Amino acid sequence: MSLGFIGAGTMAEALIRGLLHKGVLSPEDIAIYDVRLTRMEELERKYSILAVKDKKALEGKDTVVLAVKPPDWREALEGFHLKEKGLLISLVAGLPLKRLSGQLGEKAIIRAMPNTPVLVGEGMTVLSPNPWVTEEQLQRALQLFQSVGRALVLPENVMNGVTALSGSGPAYIYLVIEALADGGVRQGLPREAALELAVQTVLGAARMVRDTGEHPAVLKDRVASPGGTTIEALALLEEKGVRGAFIRAVEAAAHRAEKLGEE
């Protein structure tokens, strides 16, 4: 697979680093284009990939990743043509497939929603292909994002929910970690120790759900002994509506994602 990037921001770098680290691609397989010359040169030096001064130099690539800010996508694709049987993967938040097809024509396009933990190899990405994407192209895209975490294929009509849950979700968990650490500090723990305890607790709990395959409610019940400290804390969380607040937070983010897509 030969891979090109239009846009050389943080997400593009995370993918490049993951692909090279996992040995999925070699540096000579990857080329980047960005309007910021210094940024391209930085990534070229860092990863020994090719920086090109004209995006048309990427038209021969098997796969091209569009990794620009939402207001810049039209300009980024202006005058650009995918090769026959080429694939475009768009990381542009809120940009529907139909608008990309209106720009590129009947070409294979995948809308992707990765989240920021791709930066540490623990990302979650959802892919939504259009009708012109072949199975081989879809597998190629999955391989790309599995180099920096996990990836799922879902229909585009749930993408706003994906954005609200996994796209915005890390921010919700950062808030939880901060609050847990503050609670520890209030109980007399040193700030550094409280933060380490909170981080490892959240990480361990997530791994328990993922690796055991158990429902979170089952694992929760195993911690909550009758008349113990955990059930006392859970009762207070229910009283304060924490569960409902998280549900509403995802709902609010999804509504906002829908509006951004319309804009």
Stockholm file with secondary structure:
# STOCKHOLM 1.0

chainA/1-263         MSLGFIGAGTMAEALIRGLLHKGVLSPEDIAIYDVRLTRMEELERKYSILAVKDKKALEGKDTVVLAVKPPDWREALEGFHLKEKGLLISLVAGLPLKRLSGQLGEKAIIRAMPNTPVLVGEGMTVLSPNPWVTEEQLQRALQLFQSVGRALVLPENVMNGVTALSGSGPAYIYLVIEALADGGVRQGLPREAALELAVQTVLGAARMVRDTGEHPAVLKDRVASPGGTTIEALALLEEKGVRGAFIRAVEAAAHRAEKLGEE
#=GR chainA/1-263 SS CCEEEECCSHHHHHHHHHHHHTTSSCGGGEEEECSCHHHHHHHHHHHCCEECSSGGGGTTCSEEEECCCGGGHHHHHTTCCCCTTCEEEECCTTCCHHHHHHHHCSCEEEEEECCGGGGGTCEEEEEEECTTCCHHHHHHHHHHHHTTEEEEECCGGGHHHHIIIIITHHHHHHHHHHHHHHHHHHTTCCHHHHHHHHHHHHHHHHHHHHHHCCCHHHHHHHHCCTTSHHHHHHHHHHHTTHHHHHHHHHHHHHHHHHHHHHC
#=GC SS_cons         CCEEEECCSHHHHHHHHHHHHTTSSCGGGEEEECSCHHHHHHHHHHHCCEECSSGGGGTTCSEEEECCCGGGHHHHHTTCCCCTTCEEEECCTTCCHHHHHHHHCSCEEEEEECCGGGGGTCEEEEEEECTTCCHHHHHHHHHHHHTTEEEEECCGGGHHHHIIIIITHHHHHHHHHHHHHHHHHHTTCCHHHHHHHHHHHHHHHHHHHHHHCCCHHHHHHHHCCTTSHHHHHHHHHHHTTHHHHHHHHHHHHHHHHHHHHHC
//
